[in-house]
């Protein structure tokens, strides 16, 4: 039976799995219900191995093809965790957990990969081994790194990694991909400013940390505009300013916090260096001090050329050449799938979610019409990559 027909048959089941996951969101590594449901289904599908507890709460299923022995091993990854957001969709299957929702579509990612696992376990129309990876803690917890540190690559002999994420605003039934950097390195920082507190009516006797913080924010914007090569991309955003609690008191301390984003390792180093220099220098000019804490987060997600071309060809089979953008612009968001692509070659592709609310928005919802396209992509990718 052609793939499209069988996956169309599975569409109602996959939709039901997705909506159940949507109604029961879990955060970061605390995805015990989700992981248990995934593992139970993989066993029911007849996977050759189902291993839980990798990277704390990750799940891995192994499906071996029936077309010959040997062959390579590729891994398909989906993320399972939700976000600490109060849902505002009003859907009948909306989150039943206050303050948590699937606002990034990981419920859809998990459900589509489960659908592909079911199909692949039934048909096994390939040689080699398909490894389905269900990862916790993509949203800030580096679950991909945790699974790698647990020895996932060596244990399952993974030679290539492939990932997929939905894309609001891109039409349903379309895909986007590009070789090279796709998503940015993401770092975070705090700046603790100390001056001299005092009465607001006598500023000359104080060292104003609020004014100093405001000047630091303004001066930080000069880093990208006047220090970074204009042909390269970077962002510095101050997103937090915590200061004082009275109308007539100049506070002794202020804290700023924010994020920096970049695609180039040299630019990443430059942003950290200049951020420290600008913050400390500006504070000194005002008679205050600034202590900068800087944390490096997810690395740049960079697609490998050969695997990207292959993934694009698979997407074109599923959606048609005209519905696959092979030069999708990079974006400043971050993805911990980057760790997997640093470990082995592979590619990360975007799949259209239609005219939905944006990712991480309380009105966001994964479009179930995406399911046949995403599931078909996974199936075709395995059968083409592992053709006997």
N, C-alpha and C positions, 0 to 999 in steps of 0.2 A: 504494500500500500504506500503511495507517495507520502512523504513526510508531512506535507501541508494538511492532508486529510486526517492523518492520525493525530496530529497536534490540534487540529480543529476539534476532534473528538475529545481530547483531553482538556480543552479550554474551560469548560464548566468546573471541572475538578480543581484546576489550577487557580481559577478565580475564587473558589470557595476557600482554598488554602490561604490565598493572599488576604482575603477579608477576615479570616480568623486571626491571622497574624496582626492585621491592622487593629483589630479590636483589643488585642492583648500586647501592647508595646512594652519592651523592656530596654533598659539602658546599658550601654557599654558592655562590661563583662557579665552583668547580671541578667543573662539571657537564658536562664535555665529552662523555662517553659518552651521557648522557641527552639532551643537546641534539642530538647527531648523530642519535640514534635518532628523536627527534621530527621533525627536519628531513627525514630520509629518508622517514618515513611521510607527512608532509604533501605532499611531492613526488609520492609514489606515489598519493596520493588525488586528485591533479590540481588542487591549489590554484593560483590564478592567479599568486601570488607567494609565495616562501618566502625570508625574509631571516634570516640568522644574525648573531651577533656584536653584537646590540643590547643595550646595558647589559652589555658584555663577553661574556656567554655566553647571552643571551636569544635566543629564536626567535619570529618572527612569521610567520603565514600569512594570506594574503588570499584570500577567497572571494567572488566577485561573483555576485549573484543574476541570474536569467534573466528576471525579470518587470519589464521596463522598464528605462530607464537613469536615472541620477541616484540620488536617494534618499539617505538618511543612512547614516552609517558607525558601527557600534557595535563595541566590543571586548569579548571574553570572555577572562578571565585565569585561568590556572592556575599554581601555583608548582611548581618541580621539585626543590628541594634537600631533603636529609635532615638528620639530627642526629648529633652526636658521642656516641652512646649505644650500648652493647653490647646487642645484641638478645637477648631471653630468651623468644622465642615457641616455639621448637622446630619451626617450620613447615618443610615440605619446600622451600619457596622462601625461607627465611630469608636474611638478609644474608650474603653471602660475603666481606664486608669487615670485618675486626676493628675494633671501636670505632665503627662507623657503622651507622645503621639509619633506615628510614623510619618514624619514631615519631610523625609528625603527619599522615600520610595524603596527603602531596603526590604519592606514587605514584598514588593513586587519583584525585586531582584532575587530574593530567596525562593519565592514561588516559581518563577520562571526556571531557575536552575533545578528545582525539584522536578518540574515537568520534564525537563531534558533528561534528568537522571532516570526517571521512569521509562521514558522512551528508549534510551540507550540500553538500559538493563533488559528491556523486552526484546529488542532487535539485535543488539551487539553486531551491527553491520560495519565492523571496522576491525583493524588489527592494532595491536598495541594496547595501551591502557589509558582510560579517562579517569581522572581524579577530580571529584567535585568537592570544593572547599567552601564551607560555610563559616564565615569569620565573625567573631564578636568585635565590638569596640572600635569600629571605624571612626566614629564621631569623637575624636580627640583622645582615644585610649590606645592607639597604635596596636590594635589587635593583630594586624598583619605581621608586625614585627614579633609579637609574642608567639604566634604560630611558627614563624621561622626559627625563633630561638628555641622552640621545643623540638627542633630537628625534623620538621615536616618534609623538607626537600629531600634529605638523605633517606628518611624512612620510607617514602613512597617513590623515590627515584624520579622526581619531577624534573623535566627538561625544559618546559616552557610554561608560562603563566598567561592566562587571558582573563580580562575583567570587563565589566559592562556597567554603565550607569544611565539612568533615565535623564532626559534633557527637556524640561518645560520650555515651550515656545517652538520647539522643533516638531514638525508634523508627525503624527502617529504613522508608523510604517516607514520611517526614514532613519538613517544612521549618519553619524559624523565621526571622523577620525583624522589623525595626522601623524606622521613620523616625528620623532624628536620630542622636545618638551611640550607637554600638554597641559599640565597643572603645576602650580608654583610650589616652591619651598615656602613653608609657613613658620615664622618665628614669632615669639611674643616677648613682651618686655614690661617691666614696671620701672618707674622713676620716683624715688622717694626724696622729696625736697624738704630740707629743714632750714628755717630762718629764725626769726625772733618774733614770737607772738606779742600782741599788744592791743590797745584800744583802737578801734577804727577811726576815732576822732583825732588820734595822735600818731598818724602813720610814720612821721619822721623819727619816732622813737622805736619803731619796729623794723623788721626785715620782712617784707610782704611776700609770703610764699605763694599766694594766689596770683599776684602779678608775675612773679617769677615763673610759675607754671604756665601761665598764658603765653609768656614770651618764649618759653621752651617749645610749646606746641607750634607757635608760628615759625620759629627758627628750624624746627625739624623738617618743615615742608621744603626748605631750601636744599635738603640733602638730595632728594630725587631730581629736583629741577636744576640744581647747579653743581652736583658732584657726580651723579650717575651719567654715563654716556647716554645721550638722548636716543640713540638707536637701540638701546636695551630697555627692558621693562622692569619697573620696581614700584612698590607701594609702601608708604609708611602711614599708618592711620592710628591716631590717638583716640581711643574709644571710651576711656574712663578718666574722670577727674573727680577725685574725692578730697573735699576740703571743708573744714569748719562745720559748725552747727548753730551759729548765732549771727544775728544781723549786725552786731556792733563789735565783733571780735575778729582781729586778724589772726588766723590760726598759725600755730607754731610749725605744723607739718602739713604737707600736701602729698598725695600720691596720684601719679598719672599711670595709665596702662594702655597698651595697644598691641598692634601686630605689624610685622613687616613681611613683604612678599617679594619673591624674586625667582628668576629662571636660571641665572648664571652663578656658579660658585664664587667667582670673584666679586660679583655684585653683592652676593649674600654677605661675604666678609666685609665689604666696604660699608654696607648698611649698618652692621653692628659697630664697626669702628667709629664711623661718623656720628652715630646716634649717641654713643658714650661721650665723644668729644663735644658735641653741640650741647647736650644736656648739662654736662659738668661745667663747660665754659660759660654758658648763659647764666647758670646759677651763681657762679663765682662773680660774674659782672654785677650781680644784684646783691652781693654780700651773703648769699645763701650757699648751701651745699646740695649736691644731687648725687644720690647713689643709684646706679643703673643695674638692674638685674635683667639678664637677657637669656632666653631659653630657645634653643633650636628645636623646631618641631619636625613635621614630615618633610622629607626631601622632595626635590623636583620629581614629578612623575614624567618619565621620558620613554616614549614608545620606541621599540627597536624596528629598524627599517624593514627587514625581511618579513617579520611577523606582522607588522602593520599592513604591508601590502597584501599579505595573505588574508588577514582579517577583513580588509576592505573588499577583497574578491568574494569572500563568503557572504558579507552583507549585501553585495550587489546581486548575488544569486537569490537571496531572500527577498530583497526589496526592489531590485531593478537598479541599473547603473545610475539613472537620473535622480534616484532618491538616496544616494550615498555621497556625502560631502567628504572628499578625501583631503581637504585642506581646511578643516575646521579651525578657526582661530584658537590659540591657547587661551586659558583663563586663569585668573589669579586665585581661584579656589584651590583647596588642597585635598589630597587623597592618599591614604596610607597604603594603597596598592603599589605606590612607588617603591616601598621596601621589597615587594615581590619582584618587581622589574629590575631592581638592583641586584637581586640574587640570581635570576635567570632571565633569558630573553622572553619577550612577549609583547602584548599590546592591550590597550584599554580603549574601548569604543563607547560612544554615546548613542542612545536610542531615543527617538522622539517620544515625548509624553503629551504632545498636543498643546492646546491652549489652556493649560492649567495654571494655578497659582505657582509661584516660584518655590524652589527648594528652601526648606527651613521656615516656611510660612505657615501660620496656623490654619489657613484654608487649603493647603496643598492636599492633593490626593493622587495616587498613582492611577493611571487610566488602564482599566482591564483590557481595553482593545489592543494594548501594546503586547500582551502576553503571547499571542501566536508568533509575532515577529521575533521577539527576544528568545523564545524557546526554540524556534526554528533555527535561529542563528547559532545557538549552542550546539544543536544536533548536527547541523551542516558542518560546523567548524571541526567537530570530532571526526565525522565521517570522511571529510576531505583531508584533514591533517594526518589521520591514521588509516588512510586507504591502504589496503593490503596489496 
